[in-house]
Amino acid sequence: MNSPVHALVPAGDPIHLKALVPPRRIGAPVPHRAFLFLQGPPGPLFRKLGARISQQGYPVYRINLNGGDLRDWRDPTANFCGRFSQWPVFFDKFLREHRITDIVLFGDCRPYHVSAHGVAGMRHVRTHVLEEGYLRPHWMTLEPEGVNARSTLSRDKTWFREEARRLSVEPNLAPVTASFRRRARDSYWHYHAIVTGLLRFPHYRPHRSSPIIIEGLGWLWKFACEKKKRERAQAVMRALKSKSLFVLPLQLSGDFQIRAHSPFPDMQGAASFVIESFAAHAPEDVHLLLKAHPLDCSFFRWDKFVQAHAERLGLTQRLHFVDGGDLDDMVACARGLVCVNSTSATLALAKDTPVCTIGEAIYDMPGLTHQGHLDTFWLRPTPPEPGLYKDFRRVLVDRCLVRGGLASESAVATLVEGLAERLCSQPLVQSVAIQASMAAK
């Protein structure tokens, strides 16, 4: 008979555990793996993925760190309500007592995840990192140990060429359905629960760089100005239609791609770096266009920022900004794209448009991106080698990507099936925690 496993905690302990239920079907073989889920994206993905894995006969556990986590996973879970300094000891004890072999988390740079990854590594517990897709839309990333700059994937173009030759042609798959309203709903209730759950999780340390309430107000302002910004973007693009153009897609300052995988403290610093280089080294007939990130809900006035730089550097006729428009169309006619490490670079590479990165990126490698300094890119942008991006993409799809998304029921269902198959098909590598537990019996 299945029965819940209860963890008893001494009175006064700041760590409060609820009942954990490792699901195992009657008659199923004794599980040789145990999965622990940490923080996931807002919405039901991790809860549904855990349920799907448990149907395979594996114990599944979850640790909640805030009210949003608790709302998204309604089954019995463990709650960590202590201080961040207590997290490593709590987590290590949990791994040992529950014989965890695999942890699953969304994003490898969140403070709790960085700590958990390190503790798990000491016990040889595998970490599976889920993140937004390297190729968007229609995909999510799943890699062992780390993503983006921490990916274990090779950066050798010859390896990609050889691996791609071993793979069949990428299948022509139907688009994954998505609804902004669905994504906004899941995010709203997740962060609403974080705020209302502060009494229960008083010591939670958020990974976001700006307050949730400010972001909410920013979205309201963004929606109110959307039509005006779209019309201005169309006017700017009409004026630049016949110009020699470089494009800089802006990223979110709070994104760990900027905070952890670049030399810049924020996107303003990165943009200033690019503009200064452009002013000093770009030919006089060349223009630079900065495009706002579609999810930027901050109150920062990028238009004023760009205007001030243009006036100071004498670039009023050559430096431009848009908040809207189709980036795919922009890079198709551009001489090159400059980015920190944005996934939007894949749009340019797919069209053989030269790309220069100024941060760490999984696609930044000889033969695919410009390897010289940014100062040289304006005059002699290096295009990708013929066919290399196609090979890179084919290997990426096979090794790192899972079809599906977060913005519709069908997208989540597709993603859950793909993730469960990928996670459960991997061979077991016994952890130190399991070995010690077995030796004690």
Secondary structure, 3 states (H helix, E strand, C coil): CCCCECCCCCCCCCCEECCECCCCCCCCCCCCCCEEECCCCCCCHHHHHHHHHHCCCCCEEEEECCHHHHHHCCCCCEECCCCHHHHHHHHHHHHHHCCCCEEEEECCCCHHHHHHHHHHHHCCCEEEEEEECCCCCCEEEEEECCCHHHCCCCCCHHHHHHHHHHCCCCCCCCCCCCCHHHHHHHHHHHHHHHHHCCCCCCCCCCCCCCCHHHHHHHHHHHHHHHHHHHHHHHHHHHHCCCCEEEEEECCCCCCHHHHCCCCCCCHHHHHHHHHHHHHHHCCCCEEEEEECCCCCCCCCCHHHHHHHHHHHHCCCCCEEEECCCCHHHHHHCCCEEEECCCCCHHHHHHCCCCEEECCCCCCCCECCECCCCHHHHCCCCCCCCCCHHHHHHHHHHHHCEEECCCCCHHHHHHHHHHHHHHHHCCCCCCCHHHHHHHHHC
